[in-house]
Amino acid sequence: MVETTKMSESVEDNGDSTTTTSPSKVKSETSVVVRCLFCPPQKILTVTANSAYNLNIHMKSDHRAQNDQFVEKTKKKKTNDSMPEVEVGTKPKQMKLDGFRHGEFVNQERVDQMVLNYIIDKVLPFSTVESGSFRELVLTGKSEKIKVMTRVKLVDRLIKEFQISKNGQIDKYTMIQYFCLTADLWSSRRRSFLGITIHWICPLSYSRKKGVLACRRITDIKPTKPRVGKKTTQRKKQLPASDVEFNAFRTNTLDPVLKKCQDLFNKQSNSSKAADLVDGFLNRYLVTPSPTRWNSLYDSVLFLSTLLDKKPEEMNNVITGLSLEKISLRDHAILKEFIKLTESLADALDVLQGEVYMYQGVFSPTIHKMSQKINAISDLKFCAVLKQRILESIEKRFPDYMKDDYLKASLLHPLFKSYEMVSASTKERLINELAVELQEILNKSGVTDPTFEL
């Protein structure tokens, strides 16, 4: 019937030889070449070592008379009597795909980009790529052809990426019609920096966007004007009674209590031994204030007051171990009133400093609600003067928060359009004015028969 390479036995037909045993050429470890002896010009076929599919198709189509005998013999014993046995010298090895890792192709360009992203994201020095441990981390499991780029190549690539990013930002910012810029000067680890950011509202999604325009270190700040701009001599004009009362409250009541708290915060921050003592008694550290965070004092005092309520003995041991002045029950009562008065103020600051959800329509309701909450606080034994001073400061700092522009923006905000800040007549007047303004905008844009509801 057929002949193949390295055949252990020839397939015979009732004693009549129908095959020859001359060897043929092997194509690969998993395929062989066979010759059909039934075909007048002996036909050459290629089959795999573990499948006779090509032979079956050939026998069915060209040699139907001998096909039944061929199938019967292949079913009896594939290793000896039916199909020729192919001797495979070694087990086929699985092909290695060095460039693939977890279904993703990794080449040199991809590795370089990932290294660059890591250096930028973690603000690492350029010498990181020269570290042996870093190279081992990157190259483990990679092909031998993959290399970690040198420091010079890293710098060149970073400069190119910076230029591409800069050009992209310039193109993007030129399309923005309205935007807001912020400039902030701060110090960290005995160094000063100046940062400038840009903020705008996307005209398509109406979501807030932001970007960084500059961040430079300031090494020499030279004042453009004299340091002393004006001198004021002491005058005998008396301060208002409210100022005198508030200064007395600060000097005699609030400042001494806050000083005890600050001494405790300073001890933990400036001494590792003191910090270990705090952690030993409380199983955690105190929350300490930061001069650059507006709400940090409130958060720190709130946490300290909570510990004084829940762990009075442990707090007493901490204060005694640090040789500090104890916080009395009166001091704790003053702290609680201070927290009660500043809670609404801290919440309002969190809202006004928000990046995503802060719009002009949020401003008036936030200030109004804060004033309402503070004004509703009563039964103050120690901090009544502080309450009055906070309300006066709000009016002084935000005198225009009830202007029509802010109120109209609030009426357009989904969360505050039903919030009652003004009388019904004033609200109706503002809605009518908004309807007229919106109609003018729609007319200019060419929209006819608009449907909207305030």
Summary of the structure (lengths in Angstrom):
residues: 454
radius of gyration: 41.8
end to end distance: 90.9
largest distance: 137.8
contacts: 1073
relative contact order: 0.04
helix: 50%
strand: 12%
